[in-house]
Amino acid sequence: MSASFIFAQKFTISGYAKDKATGENLIGANVYVKEIAKGTTTNKYGFYSLTLDKGEYTFIVSFIGYKDYNQKLSLNKNIAINISLEEQTVLTNEVVVSAERSDKNIQGAEMGTVKLPVEKIKSLPAFLGEVDILKTIQLLPGVQSAGEGNSGFYVRGGGPDQNLIILDEAVVYNAAHLFGFFSVFNADVIKDVNLIKGGMPANYGGRLSSVVDISMKDGNNQKYQVEGGIGLISSRIAAQGPIKKDTASFIFSARRTYIDILMKPFMGEFEKTKKLKGSGYYFYDLNAKLNYRFSDKDRLYLSGYYGRDVFSFKNPKATFLVSIPWGNATTSIRWNHLFSDKLFMNTTAIFSDYQFEFHAEQSSFEFKLFSGIRDYNGKIDFSYMPTIRHNIGFGANYTFHTFIPSSVSARIGGTTFDTGKIKKLFANEGAIYVMDDFDLTEKFKIIGGLRATLFQHIGPFERYEKDAFGNPVDTTPYSAGKIIAQYQHIEPRLAVRYSINMKSSVKVSYTQNYQYIHLASLSSVSLPTDLWIPSTSLIKPQFATQYAVGYFRNFFNNSWESSVELYYKEMKNQIDYKDGATPEDGLNDNVDYSFTFGTGKSYGLELFIKKRIGKITGWIGYTLSKTTRLFPEINNGLEYPAKYDRRHDLSTIATYELNNKWTFSAVFVFATGNALTLPIGRYLIDGRPINQYGERNSYRMAPYHRMDISATYIHKKTEKFESSWNFSIYNVYCRYNPYFIYFEDEGDLQFLTSNPKAKQVSLFPILPSVVWNFKF
Amino acid sequence: MKRLYIYILVLLCVFWQACEKDITVDLPKPDRSIVIEGAIESGRFPWITVTKNTPFFEPIDSAALMNMIVLNAFITVTDGIIKDTLHLMLDMNLVPPYKYVGSKIRGEALKKYSLYVRVDGKEYTATTTIPNPVILDSLRFRLRNPEANDSIGYLWIFFKDPDSLGNNYRIFTKTLGKDSVFVHPYGSVADDQLINGKRVEYTVYRGRNPNIQRNPDEEPNPHQAPNWAFITGEKAVIKFCSIDKEHFLFWKTVEQQMMSDGNPFSSPTTVITNIKGGALGIWGGYGVFLDTLKIPK
């Protein structure tokens, strides 16, 4: 054998990393080769592959909360090895440094990416006892809460519609229950949450600002398990277990609120007078997942989510009744296939649906409103790992969208109103991408990618042509399948890391994103009436360019991580309702006439310090940012602060594990007050005062700050049964944070006096809650 | 629907003991603006009121109202041929009780009218048209709830919307012996987006003086006229007006603002204006159709 042949000979070690006790795949586990100080991480399905020169190597596989796997192997042929990690049950006082390779934040080229292990989230204070992953995301720098108790969030000055929220590959269009106080994700069945707020890799697209990629648990394939919780406003239960040990498993969960039931005794008086009989509000969520492993090469997953909010109202004499059901449904079928130990494929077929219905009836009057969005989506993703230096991804994605912006039927007396046919809008959205995560030199690592996207608004469709005064004069019909508007774009993505040393690195990233669908929201809180609409010939795709640079440094054997990131983001074709627009404007008209368009800009500085391991863990995140909008038709064409503009945003989280029984947590947040538009003057019309509004968003509410604390007490923990209590106190020092401001006239126009006074309403004072969780 | 959300929110607030407190809001003072409100109806002389705006938190009382009146405006209205110079007069039905009225031009359907206003050297202009009035086929009264033993009901109007799109309507009512002038109901304007070219029936609520607010949910004496409905035995006049698009949009935004006033979820509605030169308000033409109904006992 010649020497050159020996050096050229390469072999692959590949396989899956999983939890020993449950068989769950571990997402993002570190696979590290000690001798060459390099490694990789497992993908979303727990798969890893490393191709190395022939030789003796020490493989260390680590995952936070688990014991390291440490194995010396002689790599002289291709090896397939599935690695089971054992959970770290005993808490030791000494700081456990989880292998050498826990510096992914330094060595990876990704920026603005945060992974949240759900188990960690569960010990944090929870609002009314409901653990909510979207609220934990808000505690990260660059991510802002949409409002008090709200699960909606803004990332780096982008609107709530610019966040791509996916659950097992399926897009969730409205991730919030009523008013956004709770998200639709039941933490019991969630395994992993990955947030990308900048430097979005090319395999994601279709949104400008962020990706929240949520993976459901696969289900324990070793033994049956039931867990659940009983809380103040809701209860939940989840069951999982093997259908066939090591091969197939299932998980199922349900959650329902019972505010409606709980309120009954308090509403006794109302009940007696029959004021609220037949009225109520509740929501429920159902999750289910099945998976089947045909072999080490093939695996099938079937996941589904179904959730509904139901609100109903009847007045005393039942002459007026309203019912409003709404919610999401998603289904995805995924097939993982290994073509070789270097080429991994995932194929997904997805169905996603969001529906909103409003039905009102009053003796001679009936009104029904229906809106929604439905997607049929197919995608295929490959990862190819030819050498340790390259991790190549490529794939394609196609979605058929059906939008129902708002469809109304109404009847007054004998007249049925002509609201036009149900106005559905159809669109094709496609994308192909290629990306490579590679080591250029020892110092430089690059993630480069290109995403090519195509969007078509297709018929059937009727375009109402208008004259100069906005009066419709004619309609142009388009037949089914006819392309009415088409957009295609190339989106380059680039992230570069430069290692200064083992402890610190500098990263830069540049991304371009197009977004072809838009959320039109009339108000500042998440309401189910928010409409999704496609790009049309009038609505151009949203477009963003983001530049970011960051410095990353770890301390004390990687037990502390820190980073500073600067970003600058420009957004074009941003959408807003014209002044005075209402959702009914879309009736017998094209919905896109109600909008006006402009640009947005956001820049900021984000600081992040995190303590990863030890008895005390937690982080401090701080964001200094400015976000503005410029719309020719709003605010007289002058630049104004966006609704999402928040100068300062600080979040601090600390968790202290006292012993095996008690864990304590605290959260403190501070944010600049919301921008809003207030009237500055009044004038008389019809003898009544009319408000004259000041500049858009020129007024600031008082700053928002709040502290929450929690204690988790593990009552019993054995192999057979686990029981724990979580005590949370929301808003410990009872800060009256402004939710909204309104004006009350203390005068009486009947006596020709008027004297407006400003009132500030706060939602939640100090709110204690308790939840009992169990597992057997 | 917005009201419903407020209702839900109120429910939540009650449940979670939401807290409310008075705060002081430091608002900038608005620039002084002139406010013009004027109309020309078919068959009648034009009338205009001219007032000034006031800072938001400035209390309004009778003294402040007097300060808002502009008495030195020079106003003309022309139909392109004749020019009518308006003069000031007292009208106790108005708040504040002054208006400028014309004496030469009476409104005619399908004509265009231009307004010119000069106050303290500043000039403001506007134009409006009087559309052809649309004729009511019939006018009826129906009890709100035939099973209930009361006399309360609404008027129903029946008409055919003209085939061309772009007809806009505004409704006023007057109960003889009770209202001294025509007054409009809470929502007084409609367009024909939904009803174009159709034969339609509409409920008409009782018009009311906008300055007299009563609790809309109060249950009245079953045989006494509540403030939004009619009762049997009354004699009602309907003024069914056709208006142009800008005139419609003005009243639509005014009424939208009244509706959404205080609704924290709505974006603020800026009332539009068709007055050029920096003033606020409206100059609008009405094509009027009148019909009277004696509601049987």
Boltz contact constraints between the chains, C-beta under 6 A:
constraints:
  - contact:
      token1: [A, 413]
      token2: [B, 201]
      max_distance: 6.0
  - contact:
      token1: [A, 415]
      token2: [B, 200]
      max_distance: 6.0
  - contact:
      token1: [A, 415]
      token2: [B, 201]
      max_distance: 6.0
  - contact:
      token1: [A, 417]
      token2: [B, 194]
      max_distance: 6.0
  - contact:
      token1: [A, 418]
      token2: [B, 194]
      max_distance: 6.0
  - contact:
      token1: [A, 469]
      token2: [B, 245]
      max_distance: 6.0
  - contact:
      token1: [A, 471]
      token2: [B, 165]
      max_distance: 6.0
  - contact:
      token1: [A, 471]
      token2: [B, 166]
      max_distance: 6.0
  - contact:
      token1: [A, 472]
      token2: [B, 165]
      max_distance: 6.0
  - contact:
      token1: [A, 523]
      token2: [B, 265]
      max_distance: 6.0
  - contact:
      token1: [A, 579]
      token2: [B, 270]
      max_distance: 6.0
  - contact:
      token1: [A, 580]
      token2: [B, 253]
      max_distance: 6.0
  - contact:
      token1: [A, 580]
      token2: [B, 256]
      max_distance: 6.0
  - contact:
      token1: [A, 580]
      token2: [B, 269]
      max_distance: 6.0
  - contact:
      token1: [A, 588]
      token2: [B, 193]
      max_distance: 6.0
  - contact:
      token1: [A, 588]
      token2: [B, 194]
      max_distance: 6.0
  - contact:
      token1: [A, 677]
      token2: [B, 268]
      max_distance: 6.0
  - contact:
      token1: [A, 679]
      token2: [B, 56]
      max_distance: 6.0
  - contact:
      token1: [A, 680]
      token2: [B, 27]
      max_distance: 6.0
  - contact:
      token1: [A, 680]
      token2: [B, 28]
      max_distance: 6.0
  - contact:
      token1: [A, 680]
      token2: [B, 30]
      max_distance: 6.0
  - contact:
      token1: [A, 680]
      token2: [B, 56]
      max_distance: 6.0
  - contact:
      token1: [A, 681]
      token2: [B, 30]
      max_distance: 6.0
  - contact:
      token1: [A, 681]
      token2: [B, 53]
      max_distance: 6.0
  - contact:
      token1: [A, 681]
      token2: [B, 55]
      max_distance: 6.0
  - contact:
      token1: [A, 681]
      token2: [B, 56]
      max_distance: 6.0
  - contact:
      token1: [A, 682]
      token2: [B, 54]
      max_distance: 6.0
  - contact:
      token1: [A, 682]
      token2: [B, 56]
      max_distance: 6.0
  - contact:
      token1: [A, 683]
      token2: [B, 35]
      max_distance: 6.0
  - contact:
      token1: [A, 683]
      token2: [B, 53]
      max_distance: 6.0
  - contact:
      token1: [A, 683]
      token2: [B, 280]
      max_distance: 6.0
  - contact:
      token1: [A, 684]
      token2: [B, 51]
      max_distance: 6.0
  - contact:
      token1: [A, 685]
      token2: [B, 37]
      max_distance: 6.0
  - contact:
      token1: [A, 685]
      token2: [B, 254]
      max_distance: 6.0
  - contact:
      token1: [A, 686]
      token2: [B, 210]
      max_distance: 6.0
  - contact:
      token1: [A, 687]
      token2: [B, 95]
      max_distance: 6.0
  - contact:
      token1: [A, 687]
      token2: [B, 211]
      max_distance: 6.0
  - contact:
      token1: [A, 688]
      token2: [B, 210]
      max_distance: 6.0
  - contact:
      token1: [A, 690]
      token2: [B, 271]
      max_distance: 6.0
  - contact:
      token1: [A, 692]
      token2: [B, 30]
      max_distance: 6.0
  - contact:
      token1: [A, 692]
      token2: [B, 53]
      max_distance: 6.0
  - contact:
      token1: [A, 693]
      token2: [B, 268]
      max_distance: 6.0
  - contact:
      token1: [A, 693]
      token2: [B, 270]
      max_distance: 6.0
  - contact:
      token1: [A, 736]
      token2: [B, 19]
      max_distance: 6.0
  - contact:
      token1: [A, 740]
      token2: [B, 264]
      max_distance: 6.0
  - contact:
      token1: [A, 742]
      token2: [B, 262]
      max_distance: 6.0
  - contact:
      token1: [A, 749]
      token2: [B, 211]
      max_distance: 6.0
  - contact:
      token1: [A, 750]
      token2: [B, 212]
      max_distance: 6.0
  - contact:
      token1: [A, 752]
      token2: [B, 62]
      max_distance: 6.0
  - contact:
      token1: [A, 753]
      token2: [B, 61]
      max_distance: 6.0
  - contact:
      token1: [A, 754]
      token2: [B, 60]
      max_distance: 6.0
  - contact:
      token1: [A, 755]
      token2: [B, 59]
      max_distance: 6.0
  - contact:
      token1: [A, 758]
      token2: [B, 23]
      max_distance: 6.0
  - contact:
      token1: [A, 758]
      token2: [B, 25]
      max_distance: 6.0
  - contact:
      token1: [A, 759]
      token2: [B, 20]
      max_distance: 6.0
  - contact:
      token1: [A, 759]
      token2: [B, 22]
      max_distance: 6.0
  - contact:
      token1: [A, 760]
      token2: [B, 21]
      max_distance: 6.0
  - contact:
      token1: [A, 760]
      token2: [B, 23]
      max_distance: 6.0
  - contact:
      token1: [A, 761]
      token2: [B, 20]
      max_distance: 6.0
  - contact:
      token1: [A, 762]
      token2: [B, 19]
      max_distance: 6.0
  - contact:
      token1: [A, 763]
      token2: [B, 18]
      max_distance: 6.0
  - contact:
      token1: [A, 764]
      token2: [B, 16]
      max_distance: 6.0
  - contact:
      token1: [A, 765]
      token2: [B, 19]
      max_distance: 6.0
